[in-house]
Amino acid sequence: MYVGIDGGASNTRVKASAPGGELRAAAVAGPSSLTLGVPEAWVWIIAALAAVGIGPERFAQTHLACALAGTRRAAGRAEFVATAPVFASLSLCSDGHGTVLGAHAGQPGAAVSIGTGIVGNSVARDGAAHQVGGWGFPVRDEASGAWLGHLVVAEALRVLDGYDIGATDLHRQVIDTIGPSVEQLAAWVHQAPSTRYATLAPLVVAAAAAGDAAGLRLMRHAADEAERLVHALDPAGDLPLCLGGSLALPIFAHVAPDVVRRVQPSQGDACDGAMLIARGLARGDLPD
């Protein structure tokens, strides 16, 4: 059995197939980003496997490749492998690397994924892999859902404090969503993780689409940051570019035309990229 996992800070997705068999896919609500804890990641990965009919009794016949967020820390990667059940083979890579492999069917290209977080990955024509971003919120992740949510909350609180920043309907919607009492607002901002901030990003997207001045300004700010990431990822600008994540298309609607012209449809997603690795594991190939 070949299995590809795509795990982020919001959910876990899985695709599985037997040699020559039908592809099975499922989504599980729990997050498996390593930033949220390795034990929690395994809980949701095992739940995702169960969702496609793979229980512990089948693990030893399963070639598993996991494309997960939060893989930059060596200690986290080592813990993930050390605490894994026994599979026929196991590989771990970043969700961004899984995305770029899936998007270009294993061929050279670049991919930018924007959801709760943001990451850019590329596979150069000589096969070299490169990543930009993916450092995580709050230290980085400019243009991500968490970053957008954080910015709009900060603006909304400035409005609440009486700053003259040009209050709009967006700011009032944010206050109503996370408050509206001072006690509720204080509790929210002191406890909110990246995933909760990201839940406010759709308010910014909808406000911009409706012509709200604050929404448009924030989306243009996000587009500027996304452009910077693309240029850092592929300075020569000669790799085909694919987009992934729920916020990529709304943000790239505000990106410069010369960057948008490079965008092409993805041939697959991070699960498909992980599946390519899993099939390589079954053949005895080293993971890309």
LINFENSUL-V795354 format. One record per residue. RES is the residue in one small letter. NEAR is the number of other C-alpha atoms within 12 Angstrom. D_LAST is the distance of its C-alpha to the last C-alpha in Angstrom with 2 decimals. Layout:
res/near/d_last
RES/NEAR/D_LAST
RES/NEAR/D_LAST
This chain:
res/near/d_last
m/34/19.30
y/46/15.94
v/51/15.81
g/52/13.95
i/55/15.50
d/51/15.94
g/50/18.10
g/49/19.99
a/40/23.37
s/35/25.29
n/32/23.99
t/39/21.51
r/43/20.44
v/44/19.23
k/43/18.60
a/39/19.07
s/29/20.00
a/24/21.19
p/18/20.47
g/10/22.57
g/10/23.86
e/13/24.61
l/21/22.14
r/27/23.40
a/27/22.74
a/26/24.42
a/29/24.69
v/28/25.96
a/21/27.88
g/25/26.76
p/35/24.19
s/40/21.27
s/46/20.26
l/41/20.12
t/34/22.68
l/29/25.18
g/26/24.83
v/30/22.60
p/24/25.40
e/24/25.83
a/42/22.16
w/30/22.44
v/28/25.76
w/35/24.40
i/45/21.26
i/35/23.70
a/29/26.03
a/37/23.43
l/39/22.77
a/26/26.55
a/22/26.89
v/29/25.17
g/25/27.15
i/31/24.89
g/20/27.01
p/20/26.67
e/16/28.15
r/23/25.11
f/24/22.36
a/19/22.35
q/23/21.52
t/33/18.75
h/41/14.98
l/47/14.11
a/47/11.11
c/56/12.54
a/49/11.81
l/49/14.75
a/45/16.84
g/39/18.07
t/37/15.13
r/27/16.07
r/22/18.61
a/15/17.65
a/16/20.65
g/26/19.61
r/29/16.17
a/18/18.08
e/19/20.78
f/32/18.58
v/27/17.19
a/16/20.68
t/19/22.49
a/28/20.41
p/25/22.32
v/18/21.56
f/28/19.00
a/26/18.01
s/32/14.52
l/37/13.04
s/40/9.84
l/43/10.38
c/45/8.89
s/46/11.30
d/52/13.07
g/51/12.72
h/50/8.94
g/51/9.69
t/53/12.60
v/48/11.33
l/44/8.95
g/39/12.10
a/39/14.53
h/34/13.56
a/29/12.43
g/34/9.05
q/29/11.26
p/28/12.06
g/41/13.94
a/51/14.91
a/55/15.81
v/54/18.36
s/47/19.11
i/44/22.60
g/44/24.12
t/44/25.46
g/48/23.11
i/48/21.36
v/49/17.99
g/47/16.54
n/45/12.97
s/46/12.01
v/34/9.67
a/28/12.19
r/17/13.51
d/12/12.39
g/15/8.66
a/16/9.25
a/29/8.40
h/31/11.76
q/33/13.64
v/32/17.40
g/36/19.52
g/39/18.73
w/24/21.20
g/35/23.32
f/33/26.96
p/26/29.52
v/15/28.30
r/24/26.26
d/32/24.90
e/38/27.34
a/50/27.73
s/52/26.43
g/46/28.67
a/38/29.53
w/40/30.39
l/48/32.55
g/45/34.25
h/37/34.99
l/33/36.50
v/45/38.70
v/40/39.90
a/25/40.87
e/31/42.78
a/37/44.46
l/32/45.66
r/20/47.06
v/24/48.97
l/25/50.24
d/14/51.43
g/12/53.39
y/13/51.38
d/13/52.13
i/18/48.65
g/20/49.58
a/25/49.09
t/27/47.84
d/24/47.47
l/38/43.81
h/35/44.95
r/27/47.50
q/29/45.03
v/39/42.73
i/34/45.72
d/21/46.88
t/23/43.45
i/30/42.92
g/22/46.65
p/20/49.19
s/15/51.14
v/16/50.55
e/13/49.88
q/17/47.17
l/23/45.56
a/18/45.61
a/14/44.12
w/24/41.30
v/26/40.23
h/16/40.42
q/14/38.24
a/23/35.82
p/25/32.05
s/36/29.51
t/32/29.49
r/28/33.26
y/37/33.31
a/36/30.83
t/31/33.37
l/38/35.63
a/41/33.31
p/32/34.53
l/35/38.03
v/48/37.07
v/40/35.47
a/24/38.57
a/28/40.94
a/28/39.44
a/23/39.67
a/16/43.32
g/18/44.04
d/24/44.34
a/23/44.52
a/35/42.53
g/39/39.83
l/28/39.52
r/27/39.46
l/41/36.70
m/42/34.54
r/27/35.10
h/27/34.15
a/40/30.87
a/33/30.31
d/23/30.96
e/32/28.36
a/42/25.77
e/33/26.61
r/24/26.18
l/35/22.66
v/43/21.80
h/27/23.41
a/22/21.63
l/30/18.21
d/31/19.07
p/18/22.31
a/13/22.78
g/23/22.65
d/22/21.30
l/29/18.20
p/33/18.95
l/41/19.12
c/40/18.84
l/44/20.44
g/39/20.07
g/34/22.24
s/24/25.99
l/37/27.12
a/37/25.10
l/26/27.58
p/34/30.69
i/44/29.60
f/37/28.47
a/26/31.93
h/30/33.21
v/28/30.69
a/21/31.96
p/13/32.12
d/16/30.19
v/30/27.07
v/25/27.75
r/18/28.08
r/25/24.39
v/30/23.48
q/22/22.66
p/23/22.21
s/29/18.90
q/25/17.87
g/27/16.53
d/38/15.91
a/48/13.58
c/46/14.57
d/40/13.56
g/46/10.05
a/47/9.99
m/48/11.74
l/43/9.21
i/39/6.93
a/41/10.42
r/33/11.44
g/25/8.77
l/29/10.08
a/27/13.49
r/16/13.09
g/15/12.11
d/15/8.67
l/17/6.48
p/30/3.81
d/29/0.00
